[in-house]
Amino acid sequence: MCMNRAVSNSGMEPAATSRLARLAPLIVLACAQVGTSADNGAFSVAMAEMMRVFGCPLSDVQMASTVYSLMAGTFMLASGLLGMVIGWCRNFRAGLVLAVVGELLCAFSPSIELLIWGGRLMVGLGASLIIPSVLGMVSMLYEGEERKQAYGVIAASAALATIATAGSLALASELMGYELLSYVAALVSVIGSVLSLFVGTRSEMPQTVVVPVRVRKH
């Protein structure tokens, strides 16, 4: 992410400010990881509600879930390479924008076809950009022990999203409809997009890939 730490004139900074500056980007990244990990789980628990709303068979709703995973997995490698070229912050923001548009399409889709090939497809593409960007920014923002701890937080966020969302989101979809899940996911992505603007300049820099060249002596 992209935020330079503020240093006082004496070259020192207050401990609280320093700690907050280190934690703020990690909080944004962890929330993004929660969003991408919880999205398909939330969609799965709302299957019965979507079958009722659209009057479609289970196979159509399962296809919507599969499209997300397929798009996220297929383009993840290419998205990681793109992030190394254009910078992780830009890659991250592009993924969040796609996620917002896709979730809103899911919420307002008049048909299951538009939900599958419009909303879920775009959300999957957004996830393929977000996930490698999260890992790339962690490696650029943190070093040594802090990097290990940051990766631990990201992994724990993914696990927490999978465990904690099933019951709560199932209840929410039953009470307020599946559209609520899309609204919440879109809101989280919008907040992440705004917060990413305050993440420093360091991860904006494209990464330089060093290729070793063997020189043959004559």
C-alpha positions, -999 to 999 in steps of 0.1 A, spaced: 0 0 0 13 34 -2 19 55 29 52 70 40 56 73 78 58 109 92 91 116 109 96 145 132 124 171 128 146 153 152 145 121 131 123 104 158 86 98 158 62 90 187 58 53 193 20 54 189 22 73 156 48 48 143 27 18 153 -4 32 137 14 40 105 26 4 103 -8 -11 112 -31 10 90 -21 -5 57 -23 -40 72 -58 -34 84 -69 -24 49 -52 -54 34 -68 -78 59 -103 -64 52 -97 -69 15 -87 -105 22 -118 -110 43 -140 -97 15 -126 -119 -12 -126 -150 11 -161 -144 24 -177 -136 -9 -182 -170 -23 -191 -184 11 -218 -157 14 -231 -165 -20 -233 -202 -12 -255 -197 18 -279 -175 -2 -285 -202 -29 -320 -211 -17 -330 -175 -16 -318 -169 -51 -336 -199 -64 -368 -185 -49 -362 -150 -63 -352 -160 -99 -372 -192 -101 -341 -210 -114 -328 -245 -108 -300 -253 -84 -276 -258 -113 -278 -222 -124 -270 -209 -89 -241 -233 -87 -228 -220 -120 -228 -185 -106 -206 -197 -77 -183 -216 -100 -178 -186 -123 -164 -166 -95 -139 -193 -85 -130 -200 -121 -123 -163 -130 -104 -157 -98 -81 -187 -102 -76 -185 -140 -64 -149 -141 -45 -147 -107 -11 -154 -122 -16 -129 -150 -29 -103 -124 2 -109 -103 24 -102 -133 3 -71 -141 8 -58 -105 46 -61 -109 44 -39 -140 19 -12 -130 24 -13 -92 5 -31 -65 -16 -2 -54 -30 4 -89 -36 -33 -93 -54 -34 -59 -76 -4 -67 -85 -18 -101 -96 -51 -84 -117 -32 -59 -134 -12 -86 -143 -44 -105 -156 -59 -73 -179 -29 -66 -194 -29 -101 -198 -67 -100 -215 -67 -66 -239 -39 -77 -247 -59 -108 -255 -89 -86 -278 -68 -64 -297 -53 -93 -297 -82 -118 -332 -88 -132 -322 -123 -143 -299 -151 -133 -280 -149 -166 -269 -113 -159 -260 -122 -124 -238 -151 -136 -221 -136 -167 -221 -100 -155 -219 -97 -118 -202 -128 -107 -177 -127 -136 -166 -92 -127 -163 -100 -90 -141 -130 -99 -119 -108 -121 -117 -83 -92 -107 -110 -68 -79 -122 -92 -64 -87 -90 -70 -81 -52 -55 -114 -39 -20 -112 -54 -19 -74 -47 -25 -80 -10 4 -104 -9 26 -82 -30 20 -51 -9 28 -70 23 62 -80 10 69 -44 0 57 -27 31 71 -50 58 104 -67 65 118 -93 88 96 -102 117 69 -77 108 65 -94 74 60 -128 90 34 -113 114 16 -95 85 14 -127 65 0 -144 96 -27 -117 99 -36 -121 62 -39 -159 66 -59 -156 98 -83 -131 80 -90 -156 53 -97 -184 78 -119 -161 100 -139 -150 70 -146 -186 61 -156 -196 96 -175 -166 108 -196 -157 78 -215 -189 72 -241 -187 100 -244 -149 102 -247 -144 65 -272 -173 61 -294 -156 87 -291 -122 71 -300 -135 36 -330 -153 51 -342 -122 69 -333 -94 44 -327 -111 10 -296 -120 -9 -293 -85 -22 -281 -74 12 -250 -95 9 -241 -78 -24 -247 -43 -9 -225 -51 20 -197 -65 -2 -199 -35 -25 -197 -11 5 -167 -29 18 -150 -26 -16 -158 11 -18 -143 17 17 -112 -3 7 -109 18 -25 -110 50 -5 -86 38 21 -62 26 -5 -57 62 -17 -40 69 16 -16 40 13 19 53 5 40 56 -26 63 27 -21 40 0 -35 31 22 -64 65 16 -78 66 -12 -104 89 -39 -92 121 -45 -111 128 -80 -120 165 -88 -121 175 -115 -145 210 -129 -139 231 -130 -170 261 -153 -173 290 -138 -191 312 -163 -209 349 -155 -208 368 -159 -240 
